[in-house]
Amino acid sequence: METATRVTSPLGRAAACVARAIRATTSAKAGGGWAISGGFWTFARTAQFLGRRARLRKGAKAALPTLLFFTDPTRTPDPEAVARRLPRGAAVVFRAFGAADAEARGRRLKAIARSRGLILLIGADAGLARSLGADGVHLPERLAGRARRLKATHPFWIVTAAAHSPAAARRALRAGADATVVSTVFASRSASAGAPMGAVRLAILVRRVGGAVYGLGGIDNKKARLLKDSGLAGVAAVDAFGT
């Protein structure tokens, strides 16, 4: 980890804030002190904190959720159970991956979302989103260019897009996405995960990209606090909700 005695640029200040959080965590572990897995900065609390900060920024979009749960047929085989535990205002990103029961499961998730005060986004499939009366869509990186057209035809939808690099994140936001979901933040069990960027590089990316950015990949109750000074609009995860 690179450190400096004097920080003058906004990017440098962002990196320094995150570096301090990492050093504090390392010191606590080394000294046998407070363990972050049982501390105040849980995944959900960090998401709420990031959201409050994001809403204070100029041009912030108040309707965006601060916590995103991405379903996965292998890693979260019972997404309904996870959805029932999510805090009000969180979002479920239902990724059906062409499953035969996509509409039936989607309707169950929609019913839970309605009763729990959640937001339902559908991964990649605008037709399914329309059929379910969902709140929007999440686009894979390759489809991010469709964001503006979807917003034009569905002005009340939330449209997010995946990104795996700063350039892809900027393209998604320029294409009309309300927010971009950047990965991979920390080491992840996902088969498609790239090399983790870590908290410092993520904070720099957020400042350079501008707009609303979520972090995804390896974020859980043990690591969430490292992101509280990152400038993210919120955090996202697949299987962190049972930890």
CYANA upper distance limits for C-alpha pairs under 8 A (distance plus 0.5 A):
  1 MET  CA     19 ALA  CA      8.10
  3 THR  CA     16 ALA  CA      7.61
  3 THR  CA     19 ALA  CA      8.12
  7 VAL  CA     12 GLY  CA      6.07
  7 VAL  CA     13 ARG  CA      6.31
  7 VAL  CA     16 ALA  CA      8.03
  8 THR  CA     12 GLY  CA      7.03
  8 THR  CA     13 ARG  CA      7.33
  9 SER  CA     13 ARG  CA      6.69
 10 PRO  CA     14 ALA  CA      6.68
 10 PRO  CA    207 ARG  CA      8.35
 11 LEU  CA     15 ALA  CA      6.78
 11 LEU  CA    203 ALA  CA      8.38
 11 LEU  CA    204 ILE  CA      6.09
 11 LEU  CA    207 ARG  CA      7.02
 11 LEU  CA    208 ARG  CA      8.36
 12 GLY  CA     16 ALA  CA      6.59
 12 GLY  CA    204 ILE  CA      8.42
 13 ARG  CA     17 CYS  CA      6.69
 14 ALA  CA     18 VAL  CA      6.99
 14 ALA  CA    200 VAL  CA      8.16
 14 ALA  CA    203 ALA  CA      6.51
 14 ALA  CA    204 ILE  CA      7.03
 14 ALA  CA    207 ARG  CA      8.43
 14 ALA  CA    229 ASP  CA      7.55
 14 ALA  CA    230 SER  CA      7.18
 15 ALA  CA     19 ALA  CA      6.52
 15 ALA  CA    200 VAL  CA      5.56
 15 ALA  CA    201 ARG  CA      7.91
 15 ALA  CA    203 ALA  CA      6.80
 15 ALA  CA    204 ILE  CA      6.93
 16 ALA  CA     20 ARG  CA      6.65
 16 ALA  CA    200 VAL  CA      8.44
 17 CYS  CA     21 ALA  CA      7.08
 17 CYS  CA    229 ASP  CA      6.56
 17 CYS  CA    230 SER  CA      8.46
 18 VAL  CA     22 ILE  CA      6.87
 18 VAL  CA    199 ALA  CA      6.94
 18 VAL  CA    200 VAL  CA      6.22
 18 VAL  CA    203 ALA  CA      7.92
 18 VAL  CA    226 LEU  CA      6.84
 18 VAL  CA    227 LEU  CA      7.37
 18 VAL  CA    228 LYS  CA      8.34
 18 VAL  CA    229 ASP  CA      6.36
 18 VAL  CA    230 SER  CA      7.10
 19 ALA  CA     23 ARG  CA      6.66
 19 ALA  CA    200 VAL  CA      7.04
 20 ARG  CA     24 ALA  CA      6.61
 21 ALA  CA     25 THR  CA      6.78
 21 ALA  CA    225 ARG  CA      8.03
 21 ALA  CA    226 LEU  CA      6.13
 22 ILE  CA     26 THR  CA      6.68
 22 ILE  CA    226 LEU  CA      6.61
 23 ARG  CA     27 SER  CA      6.53
 24 ALA  CA     28 ALA  CA      6.66
 25 THR  CA     29 LYS  CA      6.82
 25 THR  CA     35 ALA  CA      8.46
 25 THR  CA     36 ILE  CA      7.68
 26 THR  CA     30 ALA  CA      6.63
 27 SER  CA     31 GLY  CA      6.49
 28 ALA  CA     32 GLY  CA      6.61
 28 ALA  CA     33 GLY  CA      5.26
 28 ALA  CA     34 TRP  CA      6.29
 28 ALA  CA     35 ALA  CA      7.35
 29 LYS  CA     33 GLY  CA      6.56
 29 LYS  CA     34 TRP  CA      7.72
 29 LYS  CA     35 ALA  CA      7.05
 34 TRP  CA     38 GLY  CA      8.48
 34 TRP  CA     39 GLY  CA      7.70
 35 ALA  CA     39 GLY  CA      6.87
 36 ILE  CA     40 PHE  CA      8.21
 36 ILE  CA     41 TRP  CA      7.83
 36 ILE  CA    221 ASN  CA      7.96
 36 ILE  CA    222 LYS  CA      5.91
 36 ILE  CA    223 LYS  CA      8.11
 36 ILE  CA    225 ARG  CA      8.32
 37 SER  CA     42 THR  CA      8.09
 37 SER  CA    221 ASN  CA      6.15
 37 SER  CA    222 LYS  CA      4.94
 38 GLY  CA     42 THR  CA      8.37
 38 GLY  CA    221 ASN  CA      8.42
 38 GLY  CA    222 LYS  CA      8.42
 40 PHE  CA     45 ARG  CA      8.02
 41 TRP  CA     45 ARG  CA      6.23
 41 TRP  CA     46 THR  CA      6.15
 41 TRP  CA    221 ASN  CA      7.75
 41 TRP  CA    224 ALA  CA      7.24
 41 TRP  CA    225 ARG  CA      5.69
 42 THR  CA     46 THR  CA      6.50
 42 THR  CA    220 ASP  CA      8.12
 42 THR  CA    221 ASN  CA      5.13
 42 THR  CA    222 LYS  CA      7.84
 42 THR  CA    224 ALA  CA      6.84
 42 THR  CA    225 ARG  CA      7.51
 43 PHE  CA     47 ALA  CA      6.75
 43 PHE  CA    219 ILE  CA      8.06
 43 PHE  CA    220 ASP  CA      6.19
 43 PHE  CA    221 ASN  CA      5.28
 43 PHE  CA    224 ALA  CA      5.76
 43 PHE  CA    225 ARG  CA      8.15
 43 PHE  CA    235 VAL  CA      8.36
 44 ALA  CA     48 GLN  CA      6.81
 44 ALA  CA     67 LEU  CA      7.58
 44 ALA  CA     87 PRO  CA      8.39
 45 ARG  CA     49 PHE  CA      6.65
 46 THR  CA     50 LEU  CA      6.60
 46 THR  CA    224 ALA  CA      6.72
 46 THR  CA    225 ARG  CA      6.76
 46 THR  CA    227 LEU  CA      8.14
 46 THR  CA    228 LYS  CA      6.57
 46 THR  CA    234 GLY  CA      8.48
 47 ALA  CA     51 GLY  CA      6.61
 47 ALA  CA     66 THR  CA      5.76
 47 ALA  CA     67 LEU  CA      6.19
 47 ALA  CA    233 ALA  CA      8.48
 47 ALA  CA    234 GLY  CA      5.49
 47 ALA  CA    235 VAL  CA      6.18
 48 GLN  CA     52 ARG  CA      6.75
 48 GLN  CA     66 THR  CA      6.58
 48 GLN  CA     67 LEU  CA      8.24
 48 GLN  CA    234 GLY  CA      7.97
 49 PHE  CA     53 ARG  CA      6.90
 49 PHE  CA    228 LYS  CA      7.65
 50 LEU  CA     54 ALA  CA      6.55
 50 LEU  CA     66 THR  CA      7.68
 50 LEU  CA    228 LYS  CA      6.75
 50 LEU  CA    231 GLY  CA      7.53
 50 LEU  CA    232 LEU  CA      6.68
 50 LEU  CA    233 ALA  CA      6.26
 50 LEU  CA    234 GLY  CA      6.07
 51 GLY  CA     55 ARG  CA      6.68
 51 GLY  CA     65 PRO  CA      8.11
 51 GLY  CA     66 THR  CA      5.72
 51 GLY  CA    232 LEU  CA      8.38
 51 GLY  CA    233 ALA  CA      5.90
 51 GLY  CA    234 GLY  CA      6.25
 52 ARG  CA     56 LEU  CA      7.28
 53 ARG  CA     57 ARG  CA      7.58
 53 ARG  CA    231 GLY  CA      8.37
 53 ARG  CA    233 ALA  CA      8.44
 54 ALA  CA     60 ALA  CA      6.96
 54 ALA  CA    212 ALA  CA      8.49
 54 ALA  CA    231 GLY  CA      7.71
 54 ALA  CA    232 LEU  CA      7.73
 54 ALA  CA    233 ALA  CA      5.89
 55 ARG  CA     60 ALA  CA      5.79
 55 ARG  CA     61 LYS  CA      7.35
 55 ARG  CA     62 ALA  CA      6.50
 56 LEU  CA     60 ALA  CA      7.51
 60 ALA  CA    211 GLY  CA      8.37
 60 ALA  CA    212 ALA  CA      8.14
 61 LYS  CA    178 ASP  CA      8.39
 64 LEU  CA    158 ILE  CA      7.99
 65 PRO  CA     89 GLY  CA      6.50
 65 PRO  CA     90 ALA  CA      6.02
 65 PRO  CA     91 ALA  CA      6.67
 65 PRO  CA    119 ILE  CA      8.12
 65 PRO  CA    234 GLY  CA      7.81
 66 THR  CA     89 GLY  CA      8.22
 66 THR  CA     90 ALA  CA      6.92
 66 THR  CA     91 ALA  CA      8.49
 66 THR  CA    233 ALA  CA      6.78
 66 THR  CA    234 GLY  CA      4.69
 66 THR  CA    235 VAL  CA      6.90
 67 LEU  CA     89 GLY  CA      8.46
 67 LEU  CA     90 ALA  CA      5.49
 67 LEU  CA     91 ALA  CA      6.71
 67 LEU  CA    234 GLY  CA      6.14
 67 LEU  CA    235 VAL  CA      5.76
 67 LEU  CA    236 ALA  CA      6.23
 68 LEU  CA     90 ALA  CA      6.58
 68 LEU  CA     91 ALA  CA      5.30
 68 LEU  CA     92 VAL  CA      6.44
 68 LEU  CA     93 VAL  CA      7.27
 68 LEU  CA    234 GLY  CA      8.31
 68 LEU  CA    235 VAL  CA      6.88
 68 LEU  CA    236 ALA  CA      4.93
 68 LEU  CA    237 ALA  CA      6.97
 69 PHE  CA     83 ALA  CA      8.49
 69 PHE  CA     90 ALA  CA      8.21
 69 PHE  CA     91 ALA  CA      6.62
 69 PHE  CA     92 VAL  CA      5.36
 69 PHE  CA     93 VAL  CA      6.37
 69 PHE  CA    236 ALA  CA      6.44
 69 PHE  CA    237 ALA  CA      5.96
 69 PHE  CA    238 VAL  CA      6.28
 70 PHE  CA     92 VAL  CA      6.69
 70 PHE  CA     93 VAL  CA      5.23
 70 PHE  CA     94 PHE  CA      6.86
 70 PHE  CA     95 ARG  CA      7.64
 70 PHE  CA    236 ALA  CA      7.67
 70 PHE  CA    237 ALA  CA      6.50
 70 PHE  CA    238 VAL  CA      5.32
 71 THR  CA     75 ARG  CA      8.40
 71 THR  CA     76 THR  CA      6.53
 71 THR  CA     79 PRO  CA      6.64
 71 THR  CA     92 VAL  CA      7.85
 71 THR  CA     93 VAL  CA      6.68
 71 THR  CA     94 PHE  CA      5.85
 71 THR  CA     95 ARG  CA      6.25
 71 THR  CA    238 VAL  CA      6.53
 72 ASP  CA     76 THR  CA      5.68
 72 ASP  CA     77 PRO  CA      7.37
 72 ASP  CA     79 PRO  CA      8.49
 72 ASP  CA     94 PHE  CA      8.49
 72 ASP  CA     95 ARG  CA      7.03
 72 ASP  CA     96 ALA  CA      8.42
 72 ASP  CA    238 VAL  CA      7.40
 73 PRO  CA     77 PRO  CA      5.55
 73 PRO  CA     96 ALA  CA      8.14
 75 ARG  CA    238 VAL  CA      7.88
 75 ARG  CA    239 ASP  CA      7.01
 76 THR  CA    238 VAL  CA      7.70
 76 THR  CA    239 ASP  CA      6.94
 78 ASP  CA     82 VAL  CA      7.46
 79 PRO  CA     83 ALA  CA      6.56
 79 PRO  CA    109 LEU  CA      8.44
 80 GLU  CA     84 ARG  CA      6.80
 80 GLU  CA    108 ARG  CA      7.82
 80 GLU  CA    109 LEU  CA      6.60
 80 GLU  CA    112 ILE  CA      7.94
 81 ALA  CA     85 ARG  CA      7.37
 82 VAL  CA     86 LEU  CA      7.14
 82 VAL  CA    241 PHE  CA      7.43
 82 VAL  CA    242 GLY  CA      8.40
 83 ALA  CA     92 VAL  CA      7.46
 83 ALA  CA    109 LEU  CA      7.92
 83 ALA  CA    112 ILE  CA      7.50
 83 ALA  CA    113 ALA  CA      7.95
 84 ARG  CA    112 ILE  CA      7.19
 84 ARG  CA    116 ARG  CA      7.65
 86 LEU  CA     90 ALA  CA      6.92
 86 LEU  CA    118 LEU  CA      8.42
 87 PRO  CA    116 ARG  CA      8.43
 87 PRO  CA    118 LEU  CA      8.27
 88 ARG  CA    116 ARG  CA      6.59
 88 ARG  CA    117 GLY  CA      5.54
 88 ARG  CA    118 LEU  CA      6.11
 89 GLY  CA    117 GLY  CA      6.33
 89 GLY  CA    118 LEU  CA      5.43
 89 GLY  CA    119 ILE  CA      7.02
 90 ALA  CA    117 GLY  CA      8.47
 90 ALA  CA    118 LEU  CA      5.80
 90 ALA  CA    119 ILE  CA      6.69
 91 ALA  CA    118 LEU  CA      6.09
 91 ALA  CA    119 ILE  CA      4.86
 91 ALA  CA    120 LEU  CA      6.17
 91 ALA  CA    121 LEU  CA      7.48
 92 VAL  CA    113 ALA  CA      8.46
 92 VAL  CA    118 LEU  CA      7.74
 92 VAL  CA    119 ILE  CA      6.67
 92 VAL  CA    120 LEU  CA      5.49
 92 VAL  CA    121 LEU  CA      6.55
 93 VAL  CA    120 LEU  CA      6.67
 93 VAL  CA    121 LEU  CA      5.20
 93 VAL  CA    122 ILE  CA      6.06
 93 VAL  CA    123 GLY  CA      6.72
 93 VAL  CA    137 VAL  CA      8.36
 93 VAL  CA    138 HIS  CA      7.48
 94 PHE  CA    106 GLY  CA      7.70
 94 PHE  CA    120 LEU  CA      7.80
 94 PHE  CA    121 LEU  CA      6.72
 94 PHE  CA    122 ILE  CA      5.42
 94 PHE  CA    123 GLY  CA      6.20
 95 ARG  CA    122 ILE  CA      6.75
 95 ARG  CA    123 GLY  CA      5.13
 95 ARG  CA    124 ALA  CA      8.10
 96 ALA  CA    102 ALA  CA      5.99
 96 ALA  CA    123 GLY  CA      7.63
 98 GLY  CA    102 ALA  CA      7.46
101 ASP  CA    105 ARG  CA      6.57
102 ALA  CA    106 GLY  CA      6.32
103 GLU  CA    107 ARG  CA      6.60
103 GLU  CA    128 LEU  CA      7.58
103 GLU  CA    132 LEU  CA      7.97
104 ALA  CA    108 ARG  CA      6.98
105 ARG  CA    109 LEU  CA      6.76
106 GLY  CA    110 LYS  CA      6.54
106 GLY  CA    132 LEU  CA      7.38
107 ARG  CA    111 ALA  CA      6.66
107 ARG  CA    132 LEU  CA      6.80
108 ARG  CA    112 ILE  CA      6.87
109 LEU  CA    113 ALA  CA      6.51
109 LEU  CA    120 LEU  CA      8.13
110 LYS  CA    114 ARG  CA      6.61
110 LYS  CA    120 LEU  CA      7.04
110 LYS  CA    132 LEU  CA      7.68
110 LYS  CA    134 ALA  CA      7.60
111 ALA  CA    115 SER  CA      6.78
112 ILE  CA    116 ARG  CA      6.40
112 ILE  CA    118 LEU  CA      8.25
113 ALA  CA    117 GLY  CA      6.16
113 ALA  CA    118 LEU  CA      4.88
113 ALA  CA    119 ILE  CA      6.63
113 ALA  CA    120 LEU  CA      7.00
114 ARG  CA    118 LEU  CA      6.89
119 ILE  CA    134 ALA  CA      8.37
119 ILE  CA    135 ASP  CA      6.64
120 LEU  CA    134 ALA  CA      5.95
120 LEU  CA    135 ASP  CA      5.86
120 LEU  CA    136 GLY  CA      7.40
121 LEU  CA    129 ALA  CA      7.79
121 LEU  CA    134 ALA  CA      6.55
121 LEU  CA    135 ASP  CA      6.15
121 LEU  CA    136 GLY  CA      5.24
121 LEU  CA    137 VAL  CA      5.18
121 LEU  CA    138 HIS  CA      6.70
121 LEU  CA    158 ILE  CA      8.12
122 ILE  CA    126 ALA  CA      7.72
122 ILE  CA    128 LEU  CA      7.72
122 ILE  CA    129 ALA  CA      6.12
122 ILE  CA    134 ALA  CA      7.57
122 ILE  CA    136 GLY  CA      6.95
122 ILE  CA    137 VAL  CA      5.07
122 ILE  CA    138 HIS  CA      6.40
123 GLY  CA    137 VAL  CA      6.19
123 GLY  CA    138 HIS  CA      5.19
123 GLY  CA    139 LEU  CA      6.55
123 GLY  CA    140 PRO  CA      8.13
124 ALA  CA    137 VAL  CA      6.94
124 ALA  CA    138 HIS  CA      6.29
124 ALA  CA    139 LEU  CA      5.29
124 ALA  CA    140 PRO  CA      6.90
124 ALA  CA    143 LEU  CA      8.25
125 ASP  CA    129 ALA  CA      6.87
125 ASP  CA    137 VAL  CA      7.68
126 ALA  CA    130 ARG  CA      6.70
126 ALA  CA    136 GLY  CA      8.45
126 ALA  CA    137 VAL  CA      6.95
127 GLY  CA    131 SER  CA      6.72
128 LEU  CA    132 LEU  CA      6.60
129 ALA  CA    133 GLY  CA      6.45
129 ALA  CA    134 ALA  CA      5.44
129 ALA  CA    135 ASP  CA      8.03
129 ALA  CA    136 GLY  CA      7.07
129 ALA  CA    137 VAL  CA      7.25
130 ARG  CA    134 ALA  CA      6.91
135 ASP  CA    156 PHE  CA      8.14
135 ASP  CA    157 TRP  CA      5.84
135 ASP  CA    158 ILE  CA      6.76
136 GLY  CA    156 PHE  CA      8.44
136 GLY  CA    157 TRP  CA      4.82
136 GLY  CA    158 ILE  CA      5.06
136 GLY  CA    159 VAL  CA      6.12
137 VAL  CA    157 TRP  CA      7.88
137 VAL  CA    158 ILE  CA      7.02
137 VAL  CA    159 VAL  CA      5.63
137 VAL  CA    160 THR  CA      7.04
138 HIS  CA    159 VAL  CA      6.30
138 HIS  CA    160 THR  CA      5.21
138 HIS  CA    161 ALA  CA      5.93
138 HIS  CA    162 ALA  CA      8.00
139 LEU  CA    143 LEU  CA      6.24
139 LEU  CA    144 ALA  CA      6.20
139 LEU  CA    147 ALA  CA      8.35
139 LEU  CA    159 VAL  CA      7.94
139 LEU  CA    160 THR  CA      6.64
139 LEU  CA    161 ALA  CA      4.98
139 LEU  CA    162 ALA  CA      6.74
140 PRO  CA    144 ALA  CA      6.89
140 PRO  CA    161 ALA  CA      6.29
140 PRO  CA    162 ALA  CA      5.56
140 PRO  CA    163 ALA  CA      8.23
141 GLU  CA    161 ALA  CA      6.59
141 GLU  CA    162 ALA  CA      5.25
141 GLU  CA    163 ALA  CA      5.93
141 GLU  CA    164 HIS  CA      8.24
141 GLU  CA    168 ALA  CA      7.72
141 GLU  CA    172 ALA  CA      8.24
143 LEU  CA    147 ALA  CA      8.40
143 LEU  CA    161 ALA  CA      8.43
144 ALA  CA    161 ALA  CA      6.09
144 ALA  CA    162 ALA  CA      7.96
144 ALA  CA    171 ARG  CA      8.27
144 ALA  CA    172 ALA  CA      5.84
144 ALA  CA    175 ALA  CA      7.40
144 ALA  CA    177 ALA  CA      7.86
145 GLY  CA    171 ARG  CA      8.32
145 GLY  CA    172 ALA  CA      7.14
145 GLY  CA    175 ALA  CA      5.88
145 GLY  CA    176 GLY  CA      8.41
146 ARG  CA    150 LEU  CA      6.80
146 ARG  CA    175 ALA  CA      7.78
147 ALA  CA    151 LYS  CA      6.67
147 ALA  CA    159 VAL  CA      6.95
147 ALA  CA    160 THR  CA      8.38
147 ALA  CA    161 ALA  CA      8.45
147 ALA  CA    172 ALA  CA      8.14
147 ALA  CA    175 ALA  CA      6.42
147 ALA  CA    176 GLY  CA      5.69
147 ALA  CA    177 ALA  CA      5.71
148 ARG  CA    152 ALA  CA      6.63
148 ARG  CA    175 ALA  CA      6.23
148 ARG  CA    176 GLY  CA      4.93
148 ARG  CA    177 ALA  CA      7.27
149 ARG  CA    153 THR  CA      6.85
150 LEU  CA    154 HIS  CA      6.28
150 LEU  CA    155 PRO  CA      8.23
150 LEU  CA    159 VAL  CA      8.26
151 LYS  CA    155 PRO  CA      5.30
151 LYS  CA    156 PHE  CA      7.92
151 LYS  CA    157 TRP  CA      7.05
151 LYS  CA    158 ILE  CA      8.43
151 LYS  CA    159 VAL  CA      7.70
151 LYS  CA    176 GLY  CA      7.91
158 ILE  CA    178 ASP  CA      6.95
159 VAL  CA    177 ALA  CA      5.86
159 VAL  CA    178 ASP  CA      5.99
159 VAL  CA    179 ALA  CA      7.56
160 THR  CA    177 ALA  CA      5.88
160 THR  CA    178 ASP  CA      6.19
160 THR  CA    179 ALA  CA      5.39
160 THR  CA    180 THR  CA      5.90
160 THR  CA    181 VAL  CA      7.52
161 ALA  CA    172 ALA  CA      6.78
161 ALA  CA    177 ALA  CA      6.89
161 ALA  CA    179 ALA  CA      7.11
161 ALA  CA    180 THR  CA      5.29
161 ALA  CA    181 VAL  CA      6.52
162 ALA  CA    169 ALA  CA      8.02
162 ALA  CA    172 ALA  CA      8.43
162 ALA  CA    180 THR  CA      6.12
162 ALA  CA    181 VAL  CA      5.23
162 ALA  CA    182 VAL  CA      6.60
162 ALA  CA    183 SER  CA      8.36
163 ALA  CA    168 ALA  CA      5.66
163 ALA  CA    169 ALA  CA      5.57
163 ALA  CA    172 ALA  CA      8.07
163 ALA  CA    180 THR  CA      6.89
163 ALA  CA    181 VAL  CA      6.39
163 ALA  CA    182 VAL  CA      5.37
163 ALA  CA    183 SER  CA      7.18
164 HIS  CA    168 ALA  CA      6.92
164 HIS  CA    169 ALA  CA      7.83
164 HIS  CA    182 VAL  CA      6.13
164 HIS  CA    183 SER  CA      5.91
164 HIS  CA    184 THR  CA      7.61
165 SER  CA    169 ALA  CA      6.78
165 SER  CA    182 VAL  CA      7.77
165 SER  CA    183 SER  CA      8.45
166 PRO  CA    170 ARG  CA      6.73
166 PRO  CA    205 LEU  CA      6.63
166 PRO  CA    208 ARG  CA      8.28
166 PRO  CA    209 VAL  CA      6.86
167 ALA  CA    171 ARG  CA      6.70
168 ALA  CA    172 ALA  CA      6.68
169 ALA  CA    173 LEU  CA      6.90
169 ALA  CA    180 THR  CA      6.43
169 ALA  CA    181 VAL  CA      8.32
169 ALA  CA    182 VAL  CA      7.62
169 ALA  CA    209 VAL  CA      7.22
170 ARG  CA    174 ARG  CA      6.60
170 ARG  CA    209 VAL  CA      6.11
170 ARG  CA    210 GLY  CA      8.30
171 ARG  CA    175 ALA  CA      6.47
172 ALA  CA    176 GLY  CA      7.14
172 ALA  CA    177 ALA  CA      6.16
172 ALA  CA    179 ALA  CA      8.36
172 ALA  CA    180 THR  CA      7.08
173 LEU  CA    177 ALA  CA      5.39
173 LEU  CA    178 ASP  CA      7.22
173 LEU  CA    179 ALA  CA      7.02
173 LEU  CA    180 THR  CA      7.35
173 LEU  CA    211 GLY  CA      7.52
178 ASP  CA    212 ALA  CA      7.47
179 ALA  CA    211 GLY  CA      7.36
179 ALA  CA    212 ALA  CA      5.18
179 ALA  CA    213 VAL  CA      6.10
179 ALA  CA    214 TYR  CA      7.86
180 THR  CA    212 ALA  CA      6.99
180 THR  CA    213 VAL  CA      5.51
180 THR  CA    214 TYR  CA      6.73
181 VAL  CA    213 VAL  CA      6.32
181 VAL  CA    214 TYR  CA      5.10
181 VAL  CA    215 GLY  CA      6.35
181 VAL  CA    216 LEU  CA      7.06
181 VAL  CA    236 ALA  CA      8.32
182 VAL  CA    213 VAL  CA      7.32
182 VAL  CA    214 TYR  CA      6.50
182 VAL  CA    215 GLY  CA      5.66
182 VAL  CA    216 LEU  CA      6.46
183 SER  CA    193 ALA  CA      8.05
183 SER  CA    194 GLY  CA      8.13
183 SER  CA    196 PRO  CA      8.19
183 SER  CA    215 GLY  CA      6.63
183 SER  CA    216 LEU  CA      5.42
183 SER  CA    217 GLY  CA      6.22
184 THR  CA    188 SER  CA      7.93
184 THR  CA    193 ALA  CA      6.58
184 THR  CA    194 GLY  CA      6.40
184 THR  CA    195 ALA  CA      7.09
184 THR  CA    196 PRO  CA      5.48
184 THR  CA    197 MET  CA      6.83
184 THR  CA    215 GLY  CA      8.10
184 THR  CA    216 LEU  CA      6.40
184 THR  CA    217 GLY  CA      5.23
184 THR  CA    218 GLY  CA      8.06
185 VAL  CA    196 PRO  CA      5.57
185 VAL  CA    197 MET  CA      5.68
185 VAL  CA    198 GLY  CA      5.72
185 VAL  CA    199 ALA  CA      7.30
185 VAL  CA    202 LEU  CA      7.39
185 VAL  CA    215 GLY  CA      6.82
185 VAL  CA    216 LEU  CA      6.41
185 VAL  CA    217 GLY  CA      5.53
185 VAL  CA    218 GLY  CA      7.01
185 VAL  CA    219 ILE  CA      7.81
186 PHE  CA    196 PRO  CA      5.25
186 PHE  CA    197 MET  CA      7.07
186 PHE  CA    198 GLY  CA      6.07
186 PHE  CA    199 ALA  CA      8.37
186 PHE  CA    217 GLY  CA      5.97
186 PHE  CA    218 GLY  CA      5.11
186 PHE  CA    219 ILE  CA      7.03
187 ALA  CA    193 ALA  CA      8.40
187 ALA  CA    195 ALA  CA      7.77
187 ALA  CA    196 PRO  CA      5.87
187 ALA  CA    217 GLY  CA      7.15
187 ALA  CA    218 GLY  CA      5.76
188 SER  CA    193 ALA  CA      6.82
188 SER  CA    196 PRO  CA      8.42
188 SER  CA    217 GLY  CA      5.90
188 SER  CA    218 GLY  CA      5.03
189 ARG  CA    193 ALA  CA      7.92
189 ARG  CA    218 GLY  CA      8.02
190 SER  CA    217 GLY  CA      8.47
193 ALA  CA    217 GLY  CA      7.98
196 PRO  CA    217 GLY  CA      8.39
197 MET  CA    201 ARG  CA      6.25
197 MET  CA    202 LEU  CA      6.84
198 GLY  CA    202 LEU  CA      6.70
199 ALA  CA    203 ALA  CA      6.68
199 ALA  CA    226 LEU  CA      6.92
199 ALA  CA    227 LEU  CA      6.63
199 ALA  CA    230 SER  CA      7.67
200 VAL  CA    204 ILE  CA      6.95
200 VAL  CA    230 SER  CA      8.20
201 ARG  CA    205 LEU  CA      6.64
202 LEU  CA    206 VAL  CA      6.71
202 LEU  CA    215 GLY  CA      8.41
202 LEU  CA    230 SER  CA      7.48
203 ALA  CA    207 ARG  CA      6.99
203 ALA  CA    227 LEU  CA      8.41
203 ALA  CA    229 ASP  CA      8.12
203 ALA  CA    230 SER  CA      4.87
203 ALA  CA    231 GLY  CA      6.89
203 ALA  CA    232 LEU  CA      8.21
204 ILE  CA    208 ARG  CA      6.76
204 ILE  CA    230 SER  CA      8.43
205 LEU  CA    209 VAL  CA      6.46
206 VAL  CA    210 GLY  CA      6.56
206 VAL  CA    211 GLY  CA      8.47
206 VAL  CA    213 VAL  CA      6.99
206 VAL  CA    230 SER  CA      7.78
206 VAL  CA    231 GLY  CA      6.86
206 VAL  CA    232 LEU  CA      7.21
207 ARG  CA    231 GLY  CA      7.78
212 ALA  CA    232 LEU  CA      7.42
212 ALA  CA    233 ALA  CA      5.93
213 VAL  CA    232 LEU  CA      5.84
213 VAL  CA    233 ALA  CA      5.96
213 VAL  CA    234 GLY  CA      7.78
214 TYR  CA    232 LEU  CA      6.05
214 TYR  CA    233 ALA  CA      6.12
214 TYR  CA    234 GLY  CA      5.60
214 TYR  CA    235 VAL  CA      5.70
214 TYR  CA    236 ALA  CA      7.01
215 GLY  CA    232 LEU  CA      7.43
215 GLY  CA    234 GLY  CA      7.49
215 GLY  CA    235 VAL  CA      5.57
215 GLY  CA    236 ALA  CA      6.40
216 LEU  CA    235 VAL  CA      6.94
216 LEU  CA    236 ALA  CA      5.39
216 LEU  CA    237 ALA  CA      6.20
217 GLY  CA    236 ALA  CA      8.09
217 GLY  CA    237 ALA  CA      6.91
218 GLY  CA    223 LYS  CA      8.48
218 GLY  CA    237 ALA  CA      7.84
218 GLY  CA    240 ALA  CA      8.46
219 ILE  CA    223 LYS  CA      6.20
219 ILE  CA    224 ALA  CA      6.24
219 ILE  CA    235 VAL  CA      8.24
219 ILE  CA    236 ALA  CA      7.98
219 ILE  CA    237 ALA  CA      6.92
219 ILE  CA    240 ALA  CA      7.47
220 ASP  CA    224 ALA  CA      6.13
220 ASP  CA    237 ALA  CA      8.15
220 ASP  CA    240 ALA  CA      5.61
220 ASP  CA    241 PHE  CA      8.24
220 ASP  CA    243 THR  CA      7.64
221 ASN  CA    225 ARG  CA      8.29
221 ASN  CA    240 ALA  CA      7.97
221 ASN  CA    243 THR  CA      7.31
223 LYS  CA    227 LEU  CA      8.16
224 ALA  CA    228 LYS  CA      7.76
227 LEU  CA    231 GLY  CA      8.46
227 LEU  CA    232 LEU  CA      8.21
228 LYS  CA    232 LEU  CA      8.48
237 ALA  CA    241 PHE  CA      8.31
